[in-house]
Amino acid sequence: MISQKSLDALKGIGLNLYERKLYAALLSRGTSTAGELSEMSSVPRSRSYDVLESLADKGFVIVQNAKPLRYVAIAPKEALSRATKRLHEKLDENVQRFEEFKNSPALSELVSLHTDGVSLVSSADLSGAMKGRYAMHQQIETMFKSAEKSLDILTTEEGLNQLHTVHAGLLQSAADKGLKIRIAAPITQKNSEAAEALGVVADVKHLKSSEVSGLPAGRMILADNKEVVMALTDDATTHSTQEVSFWTASDHFGSAFAKPTFDMIWNHLD
């Protein structure tokens, strides 16, 4: 009835398996009942009604007020247009809710709960692993926003480009607040523009490959000598979704290991 490739494409725009099957079945009939569609698509009848309701909410189906209920398929191009519009509307609604929450007493209560809770925890216990480059960059963003004194950054050739494209604005804000920012990274033709741009807000030094310099290489961000993010995978050979990193707010790790390690590397660079 429909190719697997097309089903996969529908999955890519957010339709789950039952939604994909029922929408495809309905397209082939134009209009139908939940029972008929269930038989055609092998979707359990008990689930068909709520799945079709979900499709209607997303803009792929119209529900006819009849007995039994009948459903009309929206033409694919029009369905995509409606679904896109609905996504934008929901996004705007959610953003508005978040903005309202920011100014609510509930947020102040949550902040107090977190502050009191963290005060009971040893800094050594504030750590964890993160999966994916996006999660790592989110944590780095938080560190850049909250840092008060310094940022020491050891990164790779591509990592320097990412630092510029993703975090340039935050680094500028940190510099404007008077933070001391140091960046050590291999500087090549591929990232020379990023290095030059970041050089406006930070002290940037060229780090030769570990094979040449004998110095440690990788990705490490240290904020205020106490909060650290370290990448545990190679960004040159690992897909961004499979990257793994480690975060800790351990004062001991930051001051006794990460800071001396970065200083050792920094002091050996020209």
C-alpha positions, 0 to 999 in steps of 0.5 A: 500500500505504501513503501517503507521509504515513505513510511520512514519519511512520515516518521521523520516528521513526527508520526508514530507507527500507528499514525503512519499506518492509519494515515496511509490507509485513509489516504487510499480510501479518502474517507473511512471509519476507524474499524475499516482503517483498523482492518486495513492497517493492522492497527488495534481497533482499541487504539484507532480512535485515539490515534485518529484523534491525534492525526486530526490534532496534527492537521492530517485528518478531519473528523466527520460528526456521524455515527459511526464516526468517519474520517477524511484524509487531508491531501498530503501537501495541505496536511504538511502545511497545516501540521507546520502551522500547528507546530508553530502555534504550539511552540508559541504557546509553550514559549509563552507558558515558559515566559510566564513561569519565569516570573511566577512564585513557583520558580522562586520556590523551585530555586530555593529547593535546589539551593537548599538541596545542593547545599546538602550534597558534596561537590564531588557528588555533583557529576554525571555523563552526557550523551551527544554533542548537543547535551554537552554544548548545553552544559557548556552554555550553562557554565559560560553563563554562570562563570564569574572569574575565568574560563579555560578551554582546551579544544580541537580543530573542529571544536574551535569552530564549534566554540565560535559558531555556538558560543561566540555570543556567550564568550563575548558576554563573559569577556564584557563581565571581565572574565579571563578567557584562555583558549588552547587549540590547534589552529589551521586553515580550517579554523583560522577565521574562528581563531581570529574572531575568538581572539578578540574576546580571549587569549588564544594559543596554538596547540600543536598535535600531541604527537608533535608537542607531547602535550595532552590534547582533547576537549576540556572546559574549566569554569572558575577552576571548579566546574569541568566538562571533558569530552571522552570521545574524538570529535573527528571520528565520532558522530555528534549523537554518539559523543560522550562527555563528563561533567563535574562540579567537584572543587577538588577535581577542578583545582587539583587536576583540571587547572594544573593540567591546563596551566601545564599545557598553556605554559608550554605554548608560544 
